[in-house]
Amino acid sequence: MNAIGKRIVPLIAICLLSGCAMQRYTPAPIVASATASQFQSRNLANDGLRAFEESNLGHPVSPWPPKSWDLQTISLAALYFNPALDVARARVATAEGAIVTANARANLTFDFVPGVPTPYLLTQDFLLAIETAGKRGRRVEIAQDLDEVARFDLADSAWTVVIGARLALLNYLVASRNLELLRSEQQVREDQVAILEQILSVGEITRLDVDLARIELSKTHVATRTAEAQLADAKAVLASAIGIPVAGLEGAELSWPDMDTPPASESFSADQVQRDAVLNRLDIRRSLAQYAAAEAAVHSEIAKQYPNFNIGPGYTYEERNSFFTVGFSTSPPLFNRNQGPIAEAEGRRKEAAAAFLQTQAQVVARSERALAVYTATLKEVAEAQSLYQLQQAQLQIVQQTIGAGADNQLSLDGVQIQLSILTRAQLDALARAQRALGDLEDAVQRPLAPGEMFPINAESRALNKLP
């Protein structure tokens, strides 16, 4: 082996050995039929879900699956299954990779120029890139700020999933209760029509009275069929909000013990709601992180005014003679000093600042409106409750009259029908109040009812899905 070969072989060996630490490509194909089958197999008895529930509830769940699923356990199931969280988690992983990229140092540059046509001419150069003005640190700062943005996006997505599960569970329970009320009313109206038919047979009333009752019974039949469709739709929406097929809800008993008792509006003041919205909203905190990234980008572009340089040893072999040199290269800022990118970065910083102020103003306005709407719906609930109590008192009077021996079953049916109508009106008012409370909670992005759900923030362990 000649002198040139003795110098080249070690260099080739170094390059090959450096490849030992390289990552290998791992294919990750997506098979639509397989993923669809996996989705269809999801249900609330999943062992992974049990570990996730117990980890976040802080206590064992026994028996499993639980006999009844409440708002908190349903919300955790949604955080576990809903695919929107997996997308947001993937974005966080990408942002973490961007930090690694920003923190990486440039590799050595190796130049090898063989002699042509003579083998007695050879040039080798090693160049080390040196960044000036803290450019690498600025890149890392930007990547860290964007990683924080991604984590706030994940927390925001988690909150959206939780508030969506809350609304879906509310609508399902309201639809279920409404169907029960309509079926009960239908039975009473059938009894009413039967009694009127008997009275008609003895000639004490006209056919018109019976027909009017039958029309109301038919309306109730139609309302019942509509309520059955609404319940089926609400069940499908709830399954979608959780992230499982409708079959995954089969056999699950759903409950919300505190649904009938929304908190009084006096339990939180307008100042408290506004303060919570400004301090707790994830989009505000995300906007701050985005502004910090824009600020760091301005700093980074200003640092680019100062040129980097490359320095390193060189070796030349020429006609059996060896020459050693030290190389240096740079790009002097003769024609521009990065004015354009600096102006762009400053413009993006102004845009980020304006976006933050806009978001903050929208949050304050939304929280004020949500509190006003919730307060109004609570008044509707109180009025509906008052009418219901009056009708309940009337029902008791009629029942006592019948109990005393008076034959007044028709009057009892009439009162029961009116009571059923008022009960459904009360249920509608309660549903509007709970939806308004959900909007208020969404405005401040934290639970407001005692024991309801749980707070979501960028550090919440509920964001980390267990394997």
C-alpha positions in Angstrom: 0.0 0.0 0.0 1.5 3.4 -1.0 1.6 6.5 1.2 -1.7 7.8 -0.2 -3.5 4.6 0.6 -2.2 4.6 4.2 -3.7 8.0 4.7 -7.0 7.3 3.0 -7.8 4.0 4.8 -8.0 5.5 8.3 -10.3 8.2 7.1 -12.7 5.7 5.5 -12.6 3.7 8.7 -13.6 6.7 10.7 -16.5 7.4 8.4 -17.7 3.8 8.6 -17.4 3.7 12.4 -19.4 6.9 12.7 -22.2 5.2 10.9 -22.5 2.6 13.7 -24.5 5.1 15.8 -26.9 5.9 13.0 -30.6 5.2 13.4 -32.2 2.6 11.2 -35.4 3.2 9.2 -38.4 1.5 10.7 -41.4 1.2 8.4 -44.8 2.1 10.0 -47.4 1.3 7.3 -51.1 2.1 7.8 -53.6 -0.6 6.9 -57.0 0.9 6.7 -58.8 -2.4 7.3 -56.7 -3.1 10.4 -57.2 0.3 12.0 -60.9 0.1 11.3 -61.0 -3.3 13.0 -59.1 -1.9 16.0 -61.6 1.0 16.3 -64.6 -1.3 16.2 -63.1 -3.3 19.0 -62.9 -0.3 21.4 -65.2 -0.4 24.4 -65.3 0.9 28.0 -64.0 -2.4 29.4 -60.5 -1.7 27.9 -57.7 -2.6 30.3 -55.6 0.3 29.1 -58.5 2.6 29.9 -58.7 1.1 33.4 -55.0 1.9 34.1 -55.6 5.5 32.7 -58.7 6.0 34.8 -57.0 4.8 38.0 -53.8 6.8 37.3 -55.8 10.1 37.0 -58.5 9.4 39.6 -55.8 8.4 42.1 -57.6 5.2 43.4 -58.4 1.7 42.1 -61.6 1.3 40.1 -63.4 -1.8 41.3 -65.3 -3.5 39.9 -64.2 -3.0 36.3 -65.9 -1.8 34.3 -67.8 0.3 36.8 -71.5 -0.1 37.3 -72.1 3.5 36.4 -70.1 6.0 34.3 -70.4 9.6 35.5 -69.1 12.8 34.0 -65.6 12.5 35.3 -65.0 8.9 34.2 -66.6 9.6 30.8 -64.3 12.6 30.4 -61.3 10.4 31.2 -62.4 7.8 28.7 -62.7 10.6 26.0 -59.1 11.7 26.9 -57.9 8.2 26.4 -59.7 7.3 23.2 -60.4 10.5 21.3 -58.0 10.6 18.3 -57.8 14.4 18.4 -55.5 14.0 21.4 -53.2 11.6 19.5 -52.8 14.2 16.8 -51.9 16.9 19.3 -49.5 14.5 21.1 -47.8 13.9 17.8 -47.3 17.6 17.3 -45.7 17.8 20.7 -43.3 15.0 19.7 -42.5 17.0 16.5 -41.8 20.1 18.6 -39.5 18.1 20.9 -37.6 16.9 17.8 -37.3 20.5 16.6 -35.4 21.3 19.9 -33.0 18.5 19.1 -32.5 19.9 15.6 -32.0 23.4 16.9 -29.5 22.2 19.5 -27.4 20.1 17.0 -23.9 21.3 16.2 -22.7 21.3 12.6 -20.6 18.3 11.6 -17.0 18.6 10.4 -16.5 19.1 6.7 -14.0 16.8 5.0 -12.8 17.7 1.6 -10.8 15.1 -0.4 -9.4 16.0 -3.8 -7.4 13.2 -5.5 -4.8 14.0 -8.1 -5.8 13.6 -11.7 -4.2 12.0 -13.6 -1.2 11.6 -11.4 -1.6 9.7 -8.1 1.1 12.0 -6.5 -1.2 14.9 -6.0 -3.7 14.8 -3.1 -5.5 17.4 -1.0 -7.4 16.9 2.3 -9.1 19.5 4.4 -11.0 19.4 7.7 -13.3 22.4 8.4 -15.1 23.1 11.6 -18.1 25.5 11.4 -18.2 28.0 14.2 -21.4 30.0 14.8 -21.1 33.5 16.2 -23.3 35.8 18.2 -25.1 33.0 20.0 -27.1 31.9 16.9 -27.4 28.3 18.2 -28.8 29.5 21.5 -31.4 31.6 19.7 -32.5 28.7 17.6 -32.9 26.6 20.7 -34.9 29.4 22.4 -37.3 29.6 19.5 -37.7 25.8 19.4 -38.4 25.7 23.1 -41.0 28.4 22.8 -42.7 26.6 19.9 -42.6 23.4 22.0 -44.5 25.2 24.7 -47.0 26.4 22.1 -47.5 22.7 21.0 -48.0 21.7 24.7 -50.6 24.4 25.1 -52.2 23.2 21.9 -52.4 19.7 23.4 -53.9 21.0 26.6 -56.4 23.1 24.6 -57.3 20.0 22.5 -57.8 18.0 25.7 -60.1 20.7 27.2 -62.1 20.7 23.9 -62.5 16.9 24.2 -63.6 17.1 27.8 -66.1 19.9 27.2 -67.4 18.0 24.2 -67.9 14.9 26.2 -69.7 16.9 28.9 -72.1 18.3 26.3 -72.6 14.9 24.7 -73.4 13.2 28.0 -75.8 16.0 29.0 -77.7 15.8 25.7 -77.9 12.0 26.0 -79.2 12.1 29.6 -81.7 14.8 28.7 -82.9 12.9 25.6 -83.2 9.7 27.7 -85.3 11.5 30.4 -87.4 13.3 27.8 -88.3 10.0 26.1 -89.3 8.5 29.5 -91.6 11.5 30.1 -93.2 11.2 26.7 -93.8 7.5 27.1 -95.4 8.1 30.5 -97.5 10.9 29.0 -98.5 8.6 26.1 -99.9 6.0 28.6 -101.9 8.7 30.4 -103.3 10.0 27.1 -104.3 6.5 26.1 -106.1 6.1 29.4 -107.8 9.4 28.8 -109.0 8.4 25.3 -110.3 5.1 26.7 -112.3 6.9 29.4 -113.7 9.4 26.8 -114.7 6.6 24.6 -116.7 5.1 27.5 -118.4 8.4 28.2 -119.2 8.8 24.5 -120.8 5.4 24.4 -123.4 6.6 27.0 -124.0 9.8 25.0 -122.6 12.3 27.6 -120.0 13.9 25.3 -119.7 14.5 21.5 -117.4 12.7 19.1 -115.4 16.0 18.8 -114.2 15.7 22.4 -112.9 12.2 21.7 -111.3 13.2 18.4 -109.5 16.1 20.0 -108.0 13.7 22.6 -107.0 11.3 19.9 -105.3 14.1 18.0 -103.3 15.0 21.2 -102.5 11.3 21.6 -101.2 11.1 18.0 -99.1 14.2 18.6 -97.6 12.4 21.6 -96.9 9.3 19.5 -95.0 11.4 16.9 -93.1 13.2 19.7 -92.2 9.9 21.2 -90.8 8.6 17.9 -88.9 11.8 17.5 -87.5 11.5 21.0 -86.4 7.9 20.2 -84.5 9.2 17.2 -83.0 12.0 19.2 -81.8 9.5 21.8 -80.2 7.3 19.2 -78.5 10.3 17.7 -77.3 11.5 21.1 -75.9 8.1 21.9 -74.0 8.2 18.6 -72.7 11.7 19.3 -71.6 10.6 22.8 -69.7 7.6 21.4 -68.0 9.9 18.9 -67.1 12.4 21.6 -65.4 9.5 23.6 -63.8 8.0 20.5 -65.4 4.6 20.4 -68.1 3.0 18.2 -71.7 3.1 19.4 -71.5 -0.6 20.2 -68.8 0.2 22.8 -71.4 1.9 24.9 -73.7 -1.1 25.1 -74.4 -2.1 28.7 -72.9 1.1 30.1 -75.1 2.8 32.7 -74.6 6.6 32.4 -75.3 9.0 35.2 -74.8 12.6 36.4 -75.9 13.0 40.0 -75.5 16.7 40.1 -77.1 17.5 36.8 -80.3 18.8 38.4 -78.5 21.2 40.7 -76.4 23.6 38.7 -74.5 26.0 41.0 -76.0 29.4 41.7 -74.7 32.3 39.7 -73.8 34.1 43.0 -71.2 31.4 43.7 -68.8 33.2 41.3 -68.6 36.9 40.6 -68.1 38.6 37.3 -64.6 39.8 38.4 -63.6 36.2 39.3 -64.9 34.9 36.0 -63.0 37.5 34.1 -59.8 36.9 36.1 -60.0 33.2 35.6 -60.5 33.7 31.9 -57.5 36.0 31.6 -55.2 33.9 33.7 -56.4 30.3 33.0 -57.3 30.3 29.3 -54.9 28.2 27.3 -55.2 30.2 24.2 -54.0 33.3 26.0 -51.0 31.4 27.4 -50.4 29.9 24.0 -50.4 33.4 22.5 -47.8 34.5 25.0 -45.6 31.6 24.0 -46.1 32.4 20.4 -45.1 36.0 21.1 -42.0 34.8 23.0 -41.1 32.7 19.9 -41.5 35.7 17.7 -39.3 37.8 20.0 -36.6 35.2 20.0 -36.9 35.1 16.2 -36.1 38.8 16.0 -33.0 38.2 18.2 -32.0 35.3 16.0 -32.2 37.4 12.8 -30.2 40.2 14.3 -27.5 37.7 15.3 -27.3 36.6 11.7 -25.8 40.0 10.8 -22.5 38.6 12.2 -21.0 36.0 9.8 -20.1 32.5 10.8 -16.7 31.1 9.8 -15.1 27.8 9.1 -11.6 26.9 10.4 -9.5 23.7 10.3 -6.3 21.9 9.3 -5.5 21.0 5.7 -3.1 18.5 4.2 -1.6 18.4 0.7 0.5 15.7 -0.8 2.4 16.8 -3.9 5.2 14.9 -5.7 6.2 12.9 -2.5 6.1 16.1 -0.5 3.7 16.8 2.4 2.3 20.2 3.2 0.2 21.1 6.3 -2.0 24.2 6.3 -4.7 25.9 8.4 -7.8 26.9 6.5 -10.2 29.8 7.2 -13.4 30.8 5.4 -16.3 33.2 6.0 -18.9 35.2 4.2 -18.4 38.9 5.0 -21.5 41.0 5.0 -20.6 43.3 2.1 -23.8 43.4 0.2 -26.5 43.0 2.9 -26.7 42.8 6.7 -29.8 40.6 6.8 -32.1 43.7 6.8 -35.0 41.9 5.0 -35.3 38.9 7.4 -34.9 41.3 10.4 -37.8 43.4 9.1 -39.9 40.2 8.5 -39.2 39.0 12.0 -40.1 42.4 13.5 -43.4 42.3 11.5 -44.2 38.8 12.8 -43.5 40.0 16.4 -46.0 42.9 15.9 -48.5 40.5 14.5 -48.0 38.1 17.5 -48.5 41.0 19.9 -51.7 42.2 18.1 -53.0 38.6 18.1 -52.4 38.3 21.8 -54.3 41.5 22.5 -57.2 40.4 20.2 -57.4 37.0 21.9 -57.4 38.6 25.4 -60.2 41.0 24.4 -62.3 38.2 22.9 -61.8 36.0 26.0 -63.0 38.8 28.3 -66.0 39.5 26.2 -66.9 35.8 25.9 -66.7 35.3 29.6 -68.9 38.3 30.4 -71.5 37.1 27.9 -71.4 33.5 29.1 -72.0 34.6 32.7 -74.9 36.8 31.7 -76.5 33.9 29.7 -76.0 31.4 32.5 -77.6 33.8 35.0 -80.6 34.2 32.7 -81.1 30.5 32.3 -81.0 29.9 36.0 -84.0 32.3 36.3 -85.8 30.1 33.7 -85.1 27.0 35.8 -86.5 28.7 38.9 -89.7 29.8 37.0 -90.1 26.3 35.6 -89.6 24.8 39.0 -92.2 27.1 40.5 -94.8 26.2 37.9 -94.0 22.5 38.4 -94.6 22.8 42.1 -98.0 24.5 41.6 -99.0 21.7 39.3 -97.7 19.1 41.7 -99.9 20.6 44.4 -102.9 20.5 42.1 -102.2 16.8 41.4 -102.2 16.1 45.1 -105.5 17.8 45.5 -107.1 15.7 42.7 -105.6 12.5 44.1 -107.1 13.3 47.6 -110.5 13.9 46.0 -110.3 10.5 44.2 -109.1 8.9 47.5 -112.2 10.4 49.2 -114.4 8.4 46.8 -115.1 10.9 44.1 -115.0 9.4 40.5 -112.7 11.9 38.9 -110.1 9.8 37.0 -110.5 12.0 33.9 -109.5 15.1 35.9 -106.5 13.2 37.3 -105.4 12.3 33.8 -105.7 15.9 32.7 -103.6 17.1 35.7 -101.0 14.4 35.1 -100.7 15.4 31.4 -100.2 19.0 32.4 -97.6 17.9 35.0 -95.8 15.9 32.3 -95.7 18.9 30.0 -94.4 21.1 32.8 -91.8 18.5 33.7 -90.5 18.5 30.1 -90.4 22.3 30.1 -88.5 22.1 33.4 -86.1 19.6 31.8 -85.6 21.9 28.8 -84.8 24.8 31.1 -82.4 22.7 33.1 -80.7 21.5 29.8 -80.3 25.1 28.7 -78.8 26.1 32.1 -76.3 23.2 32.0 -75.3 24.1 28.4 -74.9 27.7 29.5 -72.8 26.5 32.4 -70.7 24.5 30.0 -70.2 27.6 27.8 -69.1 29.5 31.0 -66.7 26.7 31.9 -65.4 26.8 28.4 -64.9 30.6 28.6 -62.7 30.2 31.7 -61.5 26.7 30.8 -61.9 25.2 34.2 -64.7 23.4 36.1 -67.1 25.6 38.0 -69.5 23.0 39.6 -68.2 21.3 42.7 -66.6 17.9 41.9 -67.2 18.3 38.2 -64.5 17.1 35.8 -61.0 18.2 36.6 -58.7 21.1 35.6 -56.7 20.8 32.3 -53.4 22.5 31.9 -50.1 21.9 30.0 -48.7 19.9 32.9 -51.8 17.7 33.4 -50.9 14.0 33.5 -54.2 13.3 31.9 -52.5 14.4 28.7 -50.0 11.5 28.8 -51.7 8.4 27.5 -50.4 5.3 29.2 -49.1 2.6 26.9 
